[in-house]
């Protein structure tokens, strides 16, 4: 899809699927939404969490921002969009899973790792600074590695920063400790078509859904 007309064609397909025949799904969704998962994903146009997971409308509550970041809990005055969405998903919708979905080739993490990142604009630099600890860790551990290796490591480390920041929200921390909410760190490798998951017991990202292998003819 490349223009507005194609968006409208796409909506007509959506409309035929959910409203022109049996619209039982939206009859129910009109009453209330009951998603089981909150997904915190990147705004990147290539990483639509509902498309990646084949979800139906109402299956997941989604928050998207540059580099799939979660700021730490704070009460200072401000416009806390991610925190508000998190609060609504956890305290109102009572989701059972919170998934931070990172990905390869992330422009937000590339911005984080760019020298003089303040020159990128008014809002990008202070936003990606949320993951400054990830960048510092990668810089210390992989100082001599090639850029693409360091970026991949930083993309994955930033997922862990977001997971740590989630636990600074007292009402989420309480639910996690009570096994009422489960946290997940996922990483979509666009180059391999593979979904990885962070394993706390090994401290590594391992395949959750491995790449597809084309059968030999």
Secondary structure, 3 states (H helix, E strand, C coil): CCCHHHHHHHHHHHHHHHCCCCCHHHHHHCCCCCCCEEEEEECCCCCCHHHHHCCCCCCEEEEEEHHHCCCCCCCCCCCCHHHHHHHHHHHHCCCCEEEEEEECCCHHHHHHCCCCHHHHCCCHHHHHHHHHHHHHHHHHHCCCCCHHHHHHHHHHHHHHHHHHHHCCCHHHHHHHHCCCCEEEEEEEECCCCEEEEEECCCCEEEEEECCCCCCCC
